[in-house]
Amino acid sequence: RNSGDTEQIKNVTDLLKEKLPALLASIQGLYVACACFTIMEAKDRKVVLKSLKENMKEMFTNKMAHLFIIHILSVLDDTTLTKKKIITELLKCLDEMINEKFYQNIFMGIFTPRSKAVFSTEELDCFNAFADKTTSKKSDGQRRLELLKMTLKPMEAFFEEHL
């Protein structure tokens, strides 16, 4: 893609940033949502997170929406914001949703990101959409370590209590 294409895509993301959840009804919509989120600036990513707030719990068990949550976790540099807006909500639902496959997949997205054993080729394509145009500054490894620090102890405590 040339710089003109990138500028057009940024214009589209400006229009879509508050509407991305509406795209999450199909794999094609997921691809567009992931691509847009990947190339958005940090302030726009925060707007997207804010727009998800009311539907977050439902998104954890939705066939397409949970994949978008996984994508957000894998590209959002602000892990403090991630913890506040997603991880805290995710862990609040642990007891209630632990048996839900899509909910479990979110944790798999943290523990084994982009695993071909967990995610389909189409899903991986969505996660990788426009990865070469990302605005993320942090390395994937650093982001993942920070996410693991937030989730491992609460998960360990949950399983110790319930097993």
LUMTORBA-704718 format. One record per residue (C-alpha): z, y, x; residue number from 1. Coordinates in Angstrom, 1 decimal, padded with zeros to 4 digits, always signed. Example, Ala and Ser with C-alpha at 12.3 -4.5 7.8 and 13.67 -1.06 7.14 Angstrom:
<c3 = +007.8 c2 = -004.5 c1 = +012.3 pos = 1>
<c3 = +007.1 c2 = -001.1 c1 = +013.7 pos = 2>
END
This chain:
<c3 = +000.0 c2 = +000.0 c1 = +000.0 pos = 1>
<c3 = -000.7 c2 = +003.5 c1 = +001.2 pos = 2>
<c3 = +001.6 c2 = +006.6 c1 = +000.9 pos = 3>
<c3 = -000.1 c2 = +007.7 c1 = -002.3 pos = 4>
<c3 = +000.8 c2 = +004.4 c1 = -003.9 pos = 5>
<c3 = +004.3 c2 = +004.8 c1 = -002.8 pos = 6>
<c3 = +004.5 c2 = +008.3 c1 = -004.2 pos = 7>
<c3 = +003.2 c2 = +007.1 c1 = -007.6 pos = 8>
<c3 = +005.7 c2 = +004.2 c1 = -007.6 pos = 9>
<c3 = +008.6 c2 = +006.7 c1 = -006.9 pos = 10>
<c3 = +007.4 c2 = +008.8 c1 = -009.8 pos = 11>
<c3 = +007.5 c2 = +005.7 c1 = -012.0 pos = 12>
<c3 = +011.0 c2 = +004.8 c1 = -010.8 pos = 13>
<c3 = +012.3 c2 = +008.3 c1 = -011.6 pos = 14>
<c3 = +011.1 c2 = +007.7 c1 = -015.2 pos = 15>
<c3 = +012.5 c2 = +004.1 c1 = -015.4 pos = 16>
<c3 = +015.9 c2 = +004.4 c1 = -013.7 pos = 17>
<c3 = +017.8 c2 = +004.6 c1 = -016.9 pos = 18>
<c3 = +015.6 c2 = +002.2 c1 = -018.7 pos = 19>
<c3 = +015.5 c2 = -000.7 c1 = -016.2 pos = 20>
<c3 = +017.6 c2 = -003.0 c1 = -018.4 pos = 21>
<c3 = +015.0 c2 = -002.9 c1 = -021.1 pos = 22>
<c3 = +012.5 c2 = -004.6 c1 = -018.7 pos = 23>
<c3 = +014.7 c2 = -007.7 c1 = -018.3 pos = 24>
<c3 = +013.1 c2 = -009.8 c1 = -021.0 pos = 25>
<c3 = +010.5 c2 = -011.5 c1 = -018.9 pos = 26>
<c3 = +009.9 c2 = -012.6 c1 = -015.3 pos = 27>
<c3 = +007.2 c2 = -009.8 c1 = -015.1 pos = 28>
<c3 = +009.8 c2 = -007.2 c1 = -016.3 pos = 29>
<c3 = +012.3 c2 = -008.6 c1 = -013.8 pos = 30>
<c3 = +009.7 c2 = -008.2 c1 = -011.0 pos = 31>
<c3 = +009.2 c2 = -004.5 c1 = -012.0 pos = 32>
<c3 = +012.9 c2 = -003.8 c1 = -012.3 pos = 33>
<c3 = +013.6 c2 = -005.4 c1 = -008.9 pos = 34>
<c3 = +010.7 c2 = -003.6 c1 = -007.2 pos = 35>
<c3 = +011.8 c2 = -000.2 c1 = -008.6 pos = 36>
<c3 = +015.5 c2 = -000.8 c1 = -007.7 pos = 37>
<c3 = +014.4 c2 = -001.7 c1 = -004.1 pos = 38>
<c3 = +012.6 c2 = +001.5 c1 = -003.5 pos = 39>
<c3 = +015.0 c2 = +003.8 c1 = -005.3 pos = 40>
<c3 = +017.1 c2 = +006.3 c1 = -003.4 pos = 41>
<c3 = +020.9 c2 = +005.7 c1 = -003.5 pos = 42>
<c3 = +021.6 c2 = +008.4 c1 = -006.1 pos = 43>
<c3 = +019.1 c2 = +006.8 c1 = -008.5 pos = 44>
<c3 = +020.5 c2 = +003.3 c1 = -007.9 pos = 45>
<c3 = +023.9 c2 = +004.8 c1 = -009.0 pos = 46>
<c3 = +022.2 c2 = +006.0 c1 = -012.2 pos = 47>
<c3 = +020.9 c2 = +002.5 c1 = -012.8 pos = 48>
<c3 = +024.4 c2 = +001.0 c1 = -012.3 pos = 49>
<c3 = +025.8 c2 = +003.5 c1 = -014.8 pos = 50>
<c3 = +023.2 c2 = +002.5 c1 = -017.4 pos = 51>
<c3 = +024.3 c2 = -001.2 c1 = -017.0 pos = 52>
<c3 = +028.0 c2 = -000.5 c1 = -017.6 pos = 53>
<c3 = +028.1 c2 = -001.3 c1 = -021.3 pos = 54>
<c3 = +026.0 c2 = -004.5 c1 = -021.1 pos = 55>
<c3 = +027.4 c2 = -005.9 c1 = -017.8 pos = 56>
<c3 = +029.4 c2 = -008.8 c1 = -019.3 pos = 57>
<c3 = +026.4 c2 = -009.9 c1 = -021.4 pos = 58>
<c3 = +024.1 c2 = -009.6 c1 = -018.4 pos = 59>
<c3 = +026.2 c2 = -012.1 c1 = -016.5 pos = 60>
<c3 = +025.0 c2 = -014.9 c1 = -018.8 pos = 61>
<c3 = +021.5 c2 = -013.7 c1 = -019.7 pos = 62>
<c3 = +018.6 c2 = -015.7 c1 = -018.3 pos = 63>
<c3 = +016.8 c2 = -012.7 c1 = -016.7 pos = 64>
<c3 = +019.5 c2 = -010.0 c1 = -016.5 pos = 65>
<c3 = +021.8 c2 = -012.1 c1 = -014.3 pos = 66>
<c3 = +018.9 c2 = -012.2 c1 = -011.8 pos = 67>
<c3 = +018.8 c2 = -008.4 c1 = -011.7 pos = 68>
<c3 = +022.5 c2 = -008.4 c1 = -011.0 pos = 69>
<c3 = +021.9 c2 = -010.7 c1 = -008.1 pos = 70>
<c3 = +019.2 c2 = -008.4 c1 = -006.8 pos = 71>
<c3 = +021.4 c2 = -005.4 c1 = -007.1 pos = 72>
<c3 = +024.1 c2 = -007.2 c1 = -005.1 pos = 73>
<c3 = +021.6 c2 = -008.1 c1 = -002.4 pos = 74>
<c3 = +020.2 c2 = -004.6 c1 = -001.9 pos = 75>
<c3 = +022.8 c2 = -002.0 c1 = -002.8 pos = 76>
<c3 = +024.3 c2 = -000.5 c1 = +000.4 pos = 77>
<c3 = +027.3 c2 = +001.0 c1 = -001.3 pos = 78>
<c3 = +029.5 c2 = -002.1 c1 = -001.5 pos = 79>
<c3 = +032.5 c2 = +000.0 c1 = -002.6 pos = 80>
<c3 = +030.4 c2 = +001.0 c1 = -005.7 pos = 81>
<c3 = +029.3 c2 = -002.6 c1 = -006.0 pos = 82>
<c3 = +032.9 c2 = -003.8 c1 = -006.1 pos = 83>
<c3 = +033.9 c2 = -001.2 c1 = -008.6 pos = 84>
<c3 = +031.0 c2 = -001.6 c1 = -011.0 pos = 85>
<c3 = +030.0 c2 = -005.3 c1 = -010.6 pos = 86>
<c3 = +032.4 c2 = -007.5 c1 = -008.6 pos = 87>
<c3 = +035.5 c2 = -006.4 c1 = -010.5 pos = 88>
<c3 = +033.8 c2 = -007.1 c1 = -013.8 pos = 89>
<c3 = +032.5 c2 = -010.4 c1 = -012.5 pos = 90>
<c3 = +035.9 c2 = -011.5 c1 = -011.4 pos = 91>
<c3 = +037.5 c2 = -010.4 c1 = -014.7 pos = 92>
<c3 = +035.2 c2 = -012.9 c1 = -016.5 pos = 93>
<c3 = +035.9 c2 = -015.8 c1 = -014.1 pos = 94>
<c3 = +038.2 c2 = -017.8 c1 = -016.4 pos = 95>
<c3 = +036.0 c2 = -017.3 c1 = -019.5 pos = 96>
<c3 = +032.5 c2 = -017.8 c1 = -018.0 pos = 97>
<c3 = +033.0 c2 = -020.1 c1 = -015.0 pos = 98>
<c3 = +031.1 c2 = -022.9 c1 = -016.8 pos = 99>
<c3 = +028.0 c2 = -020.7 c1 = -017.5 pos = 100>
<c3 = +025.1 c2 = -021.6 c1 = -015.3 pos = 101>
<c3 = +023.7 c2 = -018.0 c1 = -015.0 pos = 102>
<c3 = +027.2 c2 = -016.6 c1 = -014.3 pos = 103>
<c3 = +027.6 c2 = -019.2 c1 = -011.5 pos = 104>
<c3 = +024.1 c2 = -018.2 c1 = -010.1 pos = 105>
<c3 = +025.4 c2 = -014.7 c1 = -009.5 pos = 106>
<c3 = +028.0 c2 = -016.2 c1 = -007.1 pos = 107>
<c3 = +025.3 c2 = -018.4 c1 = -005.6 pos = 108>
<c3 = +023.3 c2 = -015.2 c1 = -005.0 pos = 109>
<c3 = +026.2 c2 = -014.0 c1 = -002.8 pos = 110>
<c3 = +027.1 c2 = -017.3 c1 = -001.2 pos = 111>
<c3 = +023.5 c2 = -018.6 c1 = -000.5 pos = 112>
<c3 = +021.2 c2 = -015.6 c1 = -001.0 pos = 113>
<c3 = +017.5 c2 = -016.4 c1 = -001.6 pos = 114>
<c3 = +018.1 c2 = -020.1 c1 = -001.6 pos = 115>
<c3 = +015.1 c2 = -022.2 c1 = -002.6 pos = 116>
<c3 = +017.5 c2 = -024.8 c1 = -003.8 pos = 117>
<c3 = +019.1 c2 = -022.4 c1 = -006.3 pos = 118>
<c3 = +016.3 c2 = -020.0 c1 = -007.2 pos = 119>
<c3 = +012.7 c2 = -020.6 c1 = -008.3 pos = 120>
<c3 = +009.7 c2 = -019.3 c1 = -006.4 pos = 121>
<c3 = +009.1 c2 = -016.7 c1 = -009.1 pos = 122>
<c3 = +012.7 c2 = -015.5 c1 = -008.9 pos = 123>
<c3 = +012.5 c2 = -015.3 c1 = -005.2 pos = 124>
<c3 = +009.3 c2 = -013.3 c1 = -005.5 pos = 125>
<c3 = +011.1 c2 = -010.8 c1 = -007.8 pos = 126>
<c3 = +014.0 c2 = -010.5 c1 = -005.3 pos = 127>
<c3 = +011.5 c2 = -009.8 c1 = -002.5 pos = 128>
<c3 = +009.4 c2 = -007.3 c1 = -004.5 pos = 129>
<c3 = +008.6 c2 = -004.3 c1 = -002.3 pos = 130>
<c3 = +011.2 c2 = -005.4 c1 = +000.3 pos = 131>
<c3 = +009.1 c2 = -003.8 c1 = +002.9 pos = 132>
<c3 = +009.6 c2 = -000.4 c1 = +001.1 pos = 133>
<c3 = +013.3 c2 = -000.7 c1 = +000.7 pos = 134>
<c3 = +015.6 c2 = +002.4 c1 = +001.0 pos = 135>
<c3 = +018.5 c2 = +000.2 c1 = +002.0 pos = 136>
<c3 = +020.0 c2 = +001.0 c1 = +005.4 pos = 137>
<c3 = +022.5 c2 = -001.8 c1 = +005.8 pos = 138>
<c3 = +021.5 c2 = -005.2 c1 = +007.1 pos = 139>
<c3 = +021.4 c2 = -008.0 c1 = +004.6 pos = 140>
<c3 = +024.0 c2 = -009.9 c1 = +006.7 pos = 141>
<c3 = +026.4 c2 = -007.0 c1 = +006.8 pos = 142>
<c3 = +026.1 c2 = -006.4 c1 = +003.0 pos = 143>
<c3 = +026.7 c2 = -010.2 c1 = +002.4 pos = 144>
<c3 = +029.8 c2 = -010.2 c1 = +004.6 pos = 145>
<c3 = +031.3 c2 = -007.3 c1 = +002.7 pos = 146>
<c3 = +030.5 c2 = -009.1 c1 = -000.6 pos = 147>
<c3 = +032.1 c2 = -012.3 c1 = +000.6 pos = 148>
<c3 = +035.2 c2 = -010.5 c1 = +001.6 pos = 149>
<c3 = +035.5 c2 = -009.1 c1 = -002.0 pos = 150>
<c3 = +034.9 c2 = -012.5 c1 = -003.7 pos = 151>
<c3 = +036.2 c2 = -015.3 c1 = -001.6 pos = 152>
<c3 = +040.0 c2 = -014.8 c1 = -002.0 pos = 153>
<c3 = +039.9 c2 = -014.2 c1 = -005.8 pos = 154>
<c3 = +037.6 c2 = -017.3 c1 = -006.1 pos = 155>
<c3 = +040.0 c2 = -019.3 c1 = -003.9 pos = 156>
<c3 = +043.0 c2 = -018.3 c1 = -006.0 pos = 157>
<c3 = +041.2 c2 = -019.1 c1 = -009.2 pos = 158>
<c3 = +040.3 c2 = -022.6 c1 = -008.1 pos = 159>
<c3 = +043.8 c2 = -023.3 c1 = -006.6 pos = 160>
<c3 = +045.3 c2 = -022.3 c1 = -010.0 pos = 161>
<c3 = +042.8 c2 = -024.3 c1 = -012.1 pos = 162>
<c3 = +042.3 c2 = -027.5 c1 = -010.0 pos = 163>
END
